[in-house]
Amino acid sequence: MSEPVSALHGISDDHGLVRITELGPRGMITLRGDLASSAIKKAATKGTDLSLPGPGQAVLSGDDGVAWMSPDELLVMCAYDDVQARLARMTKATQGKHALAVNVSDARAVIEVSGTRAREVVAKLAPVDLSPDAFTPGMFRRTRMAQVAAAFWMHDDTTFRIICFRSQARYVFDLLKVAAQPGSEVDYF
Amino acid sequence: MSTRLATGGRLLSKDKALSFTFNGRRLRGFSGDTLASALLANDQMLVGRSFKYHRPRGIVASGAEEPNGLVNMGEGGRFEPNQRITTTELFDGLTATSQNHWPSLDFDVGAINSKLARFLPAGFYYKMFIHPRPLWKHVYEPIIRRSAGLGRAPTAPDADTYEHFHAFCDVLVIGGGVAGLQAAKAAARSGARVLVLEQTPHWGGRAPVDGGTVDGKPVDKFVEELVSELADMPNVTLRNRTMGAGVYDHGYVLGYEQLGDHAPEKPGPRHRLWRIRAGHVLTATGAIERPLPFAGNDVPGVMLASAVRDYVVNYGVSPGDRTVVVTNNDNAYLTAIALKYAGLSVPAILDARVLPTDSPAMEQAKALGIRVLMGHAVSSVKGGKRVTGVAVCSQSGEGAVLEEIACDVVAMSGGWSPVVHLWSHCGGKLLWDETQAHFRPDVDKAPIGADGHGFVTPAGCANGVMQLDAILADAVQAGEIACAAAGFRARHSDAPTAEPSGETPMTPVWMMPQGAGIKLRSKAWLDYQNDVKVSDVQLAAQEGFESVEHAKRYTTLGMATDQGKLSNINGLATLAAARNVAIPQVGTTTFRPPYTPISMGAIGGEARGDVFQPLRRTPMHDWHAANGAEWEPVGHWRRPYAYRRSGESTHEAVMREVRNTRDKLGLLDASTLGKIVVKGPDAPRFLDMLYTNMMSTLKPGKCRYGLMCSENGFLIDDGVVARIDDDTFLCHTTTGGAERIHQHMEEWLQTEWWDWKVHVANVTEQYAQIAVVGPNARTALERLGGMDVGKDALGFMDWAEGTLGGFAVRVYRISFSGELSYEIAVDASHGQAFWDALMVVGADLGAMPYGTECLHILRAEKGFIMIGDETDGTVIPQDLGLDWAISKKKEDYLGKRAQARSHMADPTRWKLVGLETEDGSVLPDGAYAVAAGENANGQRNTQGRVTSTYHSPTLDRGIAMGLVLHGPDRMGEVLEFPRLDGTTVKAKIVSPVFYDPQGEKQNV
């Protein structure tokens, strides 16, 4: 098998207010089921030191992470190469239960926006209250950026990680470049 | 003449001179000037021509309400028409030209219309051009359209960029005058997040010009301290040059920030559209002075009294040497006093009121030696392109001239109207205030939010509170109401105290003089920009346009770019008088956002150029681009239409791709096809409901083609379903259908079958999918090796998982071309590498990529339908001869009941057939087959239409599919299809399967 190639080959840009980088392939699994059940909890977190996130939240540690997507859906994140093993574990954990675990790693791209103006660059595109009091690391938001679906969390207080569809990675990257154009400081946060 | 004064101009930096041009003339101004004040400083009072009569028009106002001062700004990619000079900040190098005249501003041929005014009354166009009917479209309308309009349309692409910004706050204050600032402070003391928007570059609104003292300090000092106090509060954001443009449901407000208009050399976006969610909205939008309706009130030099003192105080500009003030209130006396202090002459104040004793303002004016004429009015204004004097009369008379006073400016004031626009945008109601003769917000009928409570609170002048001391108290109260409404506890602090002004009430004046005859009334303008006069509104009333909304449209009152900011109240008072009803009975027209026009660029935001649309790209997109792909948009995807080689036309490329795929080996990027995983114990039952055919009987390892219908029976999608295991299916959809069908599934699961155990996930983009098609397909895959793709191991309509060339793959033995064909799914991150591997092993097998047009021809030769070609939302599977894919055994499926309705079972529904032209040519797409006779509209009757049509290189002739009345029963009959060029082409009805009807080629 070839080396996995992410949508934008890991390009980055730092000509504007923030640094924009496409991160390489990342393992992602959509896990649907009864989030209150122990099977789902086990499927999502077994083998990690993570707990289950509440609505609007993500629990992250290194490559691993679990994000709350909807009342019956989680996004489990891991290293790209771990996906098959994790899927196998999940399938085992949910044996006999009504649940779905499916690999979506290649269907997505992850783009990082970092810098002190990261909040305002993202706020130009997403209808989300991104003031430091309202959105903090540990939170996770499914939303849109301009015309496409996106989800993001804060890796630290000045870094966003944005998940978008792979086919739209170029669009999202270019959008962020426009939103970060020099001279477009907002100074709102 | 108007000129720059030696002193004054509180907003100017006189050490910073700027140069600009107007109609090519090089002029000078100062930093801090508006274009209007700089033009006045250069004695340029005449700034444009009116819309209809091409009357000379001068500057009337000093702010957003200006109707006349609209110019073409900039050049090339920065050219923009209809820019308001009173709100345009001067910058070095600004270029502007006046509008709506030919050949020049000073001499305009169109002014002949003014002489014809008697023949161009309200509704002129409607009356004049209605007969004869056909002339309207071909003669009248083109001429009228050419003569209409103010500025020119830009021709070059916009050189600037724009953006949006999503902001959230607890209290949004619109307006940075004393009321807005004081209210912001009152709200911010609670800890609420407060955002203050001010449309101008300056804080304090009118107060610094109009004067007064607050807490013993001059009001401008008070404003300065208040702004710096607010700026220091961490929970307060102040934005000037940002207009509150519109208030919408749920506390949604649009703000319009002009970042680059005053400094075009600055990098960054020109405008920013603020998309604000506010807990509560506070409108402190001030008030606008009303003109007085007297004859000749549109002659350049007739200005609002407040504007005259703004130009004197703010910009150190004298609009003229001699100013006659005409008023019905005390406020305009401030203008006379300001002019006097600036050393200018005020020959008289004509006050329409008759007061028992002098008001304090009158006393002050008289003390300065100004002649005050009570009960007097302007009979008419003298002058053409500039005021030369006024004829004075009694307000209560019919205009008999008592004396003439020479002057070059008339400063008029008809009272003040609160800016209720933003209050009204989302449904706030208004009250008529008799004393002040204006509409103000009815605070008991505020716009209602989602919680059933009002979400807008007005403050200050915008609330009809007109005196400084009362404004401050009202602002504190409004600020406390606003923060409480946003969920904070107000921390009360007493309002600062201002010295009461002791104004004597105004007297409404809706016509000057009161008994003006038709001659004067037809020279008394209400709407300057659209040329609507008092006589026009009266005519509208006389002709039965009683509703203010009808009268507005009939006369065009308030329909210009200023949306009637100066004309509305005078207009509806005129209408009320003409109808002999009270003003509140007439009511107002509807206030709609935006408050003043905002740029299209700001609305579009970042969506231009590369990011105009979110184009979707497959993992092999770059390869396609590098190999001659011509793109076809399919949804937001870009798919290769054909791969053109050098020296080839697109048509030749398509023909080559078809022949090569039929003869050798074609590769298609099919990654865009939708792929939806459906899993759960109820998944078989769920799919039986979604598809017309039976899916629950499909065995794991097998594929089946299926049709999906809406609950109305119409075909909405098709595709191949693969059963992965007992509980799991993978449903392929059309390229454009992936998101729609995923949503369709979720909707049924969430609303109707919420208790069924089914999960769905859209995994379309997880896979790169490649169709390997043609006689050499198997050989190519065998060369990659890793799994058995032979006929016995992987028969037609089987699928298998395995590896090929070291890639983990899922292989589907399905065919949309009629050839031996495999569709191979590989993780998207390996898609390009797998494609490359196929090109390598296929090199000597004739491997070539093919595009969507080739795909279409291959499927049409086989008679396979395409969603969107053979279907259009009105077609059911039975129309397409797909009865074999409709299960008779199932009790129900979506669409079953609808398909049993009489018109769905009607044997006269047009049905799918093949069409073969007699001369071998290609039928025009969408062409209709004509039948005998005409329908009720006098059109030819029809009996069928073309749904797909191509040149088939395989058969070397045109082939087509179409829907034809009783088509399948009419094999061999010849139909006539008229072409657009008037000729007719004949085509024979044949089977839609043109190629390999037995299916031998795909099943090898």
Interface residues (C-beta under 8 A of the other chain):
Chain A: M1 S2 E3 P4 V5 S6 A7 P25 T30 R32 G33 D72 Y80 H98 A99 L100 V102 N103 V104 S105 D106 A107 R108 E120 A123 K124 L125 A126 P127 V128 D129 L130 S131 A134 A146 Q147 V148 F165 R166 S167 Q168 R170 Y171 D174 L175 V178 A179 Q181 P182 G183 S184 E185 V186 Y188
Chain B: T161 E163 H164 F165 H166 A167 F168 R193 T237 K266 P267 G268 P269 R272 R275 R277 G605 E606 A607 D610 V611 Q613 P614 L615 R616 R617 T618 P619 W637 V677 K679 G680 P681 K757 H759 A761 V763 T764 E765 Q766 Y767 G806 F807 A808 D827 A828 S829 H830 Q832 A833 F834
